[in-house]
Amino acid sequence: MNYQPKIITGTVKGTGWPIDGHTLHFSQWDYDNYESWHLYGWDDADDEAVMQTIFITETEAGLCNYNTLEDFAKDWKAKKWEPQAAFCLELDKVEVVEVVQQEVKNDTRDKLRAHGINLTPRKYSDKGGILCLPLDKNLNGDVQAKHPDWVPIECPNCGRKCWKMSEADKLKEAQGVTFLCTECAVKAGFLNSYQKNQRKPGGNRAQRRQAKREKR
């Protein structure tokens, strides 16, 4: 059975944001060690408070694509807004009202963790890491027709043409991410800080081969 998170309804308190006092839907996941509540949904009556809160938090995190609440609200109500990161609250900021769904586990995540892999969505508080930029060769058709806000750039490591989304520069400025094309990101390792021109022990390939010949 696929993993399913715990889902609750809970009343928000003590955040200082417009959602205080509102009862919303939250999920709780094993990948972040159950350390936070993730906003899962809300009722129509709470939409205005949630909208204002998301605008405030994305602006404070440097991730908001809108200069004013009015512009943000226009796209929000037209259902054109796209979240820039997971919205999470500390456990003590939500008073549980009802458990809608209990967590259903599987062993896939435990197996990944055993190999040093821990996949989590990016949070406002995260710093560093690698932002994967799609390689041009892997995209079909006119990229800018589908994504008019994307711009072509060269991968800082390999120099191949890839595409940068509008949020990329904001993530770099606010959270210090490193840009790499998808293939270089895989080689660097998603979970490790990327070091450009990192040297392998024993020198380059030719030097390592020479050392092996001398040992024979």
Secondary structure, DSSP 8 states (H G I E B T S, - for coil): ---B-EEEEEEE-SS-STTTT-EEEEEE-GGGTT-EEEEEE--GGGHHHHHHHHHHHHHHTT--S-SSHHHHHHHHHTT----SSB-EEEGGGEEEEEEEE--B--SHHHHHHHTT------BTT----EEEE-BGGG--S-HHHH-TT-EEEE-TTT--EEEE-TTHHHHHHHH--EEEEHHHHHHH-TTS---TT---TTSSHHHHHHHHHHH-
